[in-house]
Amino acid sequence: MKKDIAGREDVSLLVHTFYKKVRANKDIGFFFNETINDWDEHLAKLTDFWESNLFLVQKFKGRPGRAHIEVDYKYEHKIEAYHFGVWLNLWFETLDELFE
């Protein structure tokens, strides 16, 4: 039986499971695999981000908007709504698999 996301452990499971799918995805995986050098550090930062947003705690420090703009620039602005749609579908799929 699935449960609600209750804390950092659940957020970490979500983030790790989701990005495993993202990294393997033929449409968007290369954006991530060619950009992120330290996956352990990145997944910890993403866990902080989502934990901060879901539970209103002050753990995340960073500028995600700026980071995404830099990645888009690196790929000559070829990241499109389609790519975000793939990302979003994987996010919803992972949420639905793991949690209520």
C-alpha positions, 0 to 999 in steps of 0.5 A: 500500500502506498503512503504519502510523502512524509519526510526526507527519506521519502523525498530522497527515494523519490529524487533518486528513483526519478533521476535514475529514469531521467538519466536512462531516458533517450530524449533528455538523459544526455542533458543531465549526463553530460552536465552533472559531474557529481551525481551524489552531490547533485541528488543531495542538493535536489533532495534539499530542494524538494524537502524545502519546498514540500515541508517548508524547511530551510535546507536548500541553498542555490539558484536553480533558475540560473543553473537551468539558464546556463544548461539551456545556453550550453545546449544552444537553446535547444531545450524545448517544451517537449523536453520539459514534458518528458521530464514532467511525465517521468516525475508524475510516473515516479510519484504515482509509482511510489506514493499516494 
